Amino acid sequence: MTQNQDKLMNSVNALVDEYRTRCLWFLREDYYPQTLADAARVLDYIERHGDKEAFQKAATLRQWLLQISSAESAA
């Protein structure tokens, strides 16, 4: 993973920790996304099951994820 991907995944993991009990109750207690696709999926879960603040945080990370994904596919 690149440095930007590592930063993104660390941010997603922090969001998972923040919203685990409120939005991600159906995932294993020790679950963290391992790939960018997994990160996109968990951000979607947070957007769908969270409150407005959760949605906004997940949407911000999703934009970062899309930029990283687009850069990789262009390379």
N, C-alpha and C positions, 0 to 999 in steps of 0.2 A: 504494500500500500504506500501511496505517496504521503507526504506530510499533510497535505490538505485533506486527504481521505482519513488519515488518523485523527485529525482535529474534528472532522465531521462526526466520525464514529464515537469519539469521546463525548461530544455534545449530545448525540443521540442517546448514548448510554446514560448520561446525566438526566436527560428528559425521561427515559424509561424509569430510572430510580424515582424521580419526582412524581410520576403519574402511575406507577405500578399498581397501587391499591385502588386508585379511582378509575383508571381507564384500561388497565391491562390485567385485570384480575383473572382472566382466563388463560394467561401464559404461566409457564413454570416460574417459580419464585427466583430461580437463578438464570432466567433467560436474558440474553443480550444478543442483538443482531450481529451476525458474523460477516455479512456481505452487504454491499450497497442495496441489493434487491431486498434483503431482510430489513434493512434500515427503512427503505421506502414503505414496506408493509407495516412496520410498527408505527411509523409516522401517520399512516392512514388510520390505524386503529385509534391512535391518540386523537386525531382530528374528528373521528366519528363518535367516540365515546367520552370525549372530554368537554370541559366548559370552554367559554370564549378564550380565556387566557391560554389554555392548553392548545386550542386550535391555532391561535396566533403563533405560539412558539413552534409547533410542529410545522406550520406552513412556512415559517422562516427557514427552518432546517431543510425542508423539502426544496426550496428554491436553491439553496446551497448544493444540495444533492443533485439537482437537475443540471446545475452549472458544471459540476465535476463530471457527471455522466456524459454531458455534451462534449466536454473537452476531451474525454477519453475516446469517444466515438469518432471525433474529428481527427485524432492523431493517427 
